[in-house]
């Protein structure tokens, strides 16, 4: 009897947990989800909270705290795509605004006209300087 | 013994330089290992999310997320430019910037406007210098990239795409092939092509809570973010390897220079001794003669 289910908890930065479990409780967006093996395929968002994993042959449950993400269930496999950061529409928005503001401040302090010619001139100037330096070095040695 | 003091000082100074480059080489080598691990650790997430996204885009044909919809005309282009924060890593940043600038020139000649999201100090500095249109930027990421720092700048670009301010989004970074080889690449992120998601896997569908659309939206954003994260992690691994190789070359060069200088020094010393002896012998011969 297949009374175990494979569980993978991964985040964008690392693999957090991988192993077999008898039973899992996850904090779904619409309420807590209890998952036994051979659960029907399901996809849901999960809230920040604790993931409780009952490992086989152990009385204690393993707790993993996650700050939200997406939960995918297939009959023999549960995957938690955990977020590495606490997300929320407002928070994301704030981060985006901050990034935008930084960039805009910069544009204000510069006249905005793309000038490749100047950049290329600068680049070739730097290259010429480098060449001169290396030639000088050879002379010294 | 003319000039011997100058040569000795010079040898000393090159030796000191070599100590520094040697130390930097070793630091880069140890950081490189960690950066590579980090790069690999990010893969399962991206793979998993791609599988789910592929399945969903096939199972839910009636809902098309804006990221998958191809636009008829491309007027504006967005670029996420990933570079390192620090220099002294060989031609790494120059290579990627050259690729990007070439592409930008082509687009400019086609009258497409370009928006940049700069990740990393070097690309940011370069883009301000050429006065390109920066939409967002993040610098000073440190040794380990954090999703937390990337969400904001990436969201600016994604929002611009959804609002129709840009019609295509590209990402440019250094692809890590191995320690000796890194390759600058420029890939299209948006719109997502069907092929990049892969083929469907069977004719079943998930139950969705609360509903499919919400989850697809969440998933797509995370998918792009994970791709960006992966690129940043890969660029960091490339940076450390490139630095290690560059510093190794610098240490080797310093070694050759030291060798050459020592040769010159010894020759000068020998010449001085020979001259002294011949003076003494000459003097003695004059006295006895």
Interface residues (C-beta under 8 A of the other chain):
Chain A: X8 X10 X11 X12 X13 X14 X15 X28 X29 X30 X40 X41 X42 X43 X44 X45 X70 X72 X73 X79 X81 X83 X84 X85 X87 X92 X93 X94 X95 X96 X97 X98 X99 X100 X102 X103 X106 X107 X110 X111 X112 X113 X114 X115 X116 X118 X119 X122 X140 X141
Chain B: X10 X38 X41 X42 X44 X45 X46 X48 X49 X52 X56 X101 X104 X105 X108 X126 X128 X129 X130 X131 X132 X133 X134 X135 X136 X137 X138 X145 X146 X147 X148 X151 X152 X153 X155 X156 X159 X204 X205 X206 X207 X208 X209 X210 X214 X215 X218 X219 X222 X225 X226 X229 X257 X260 X261 X264
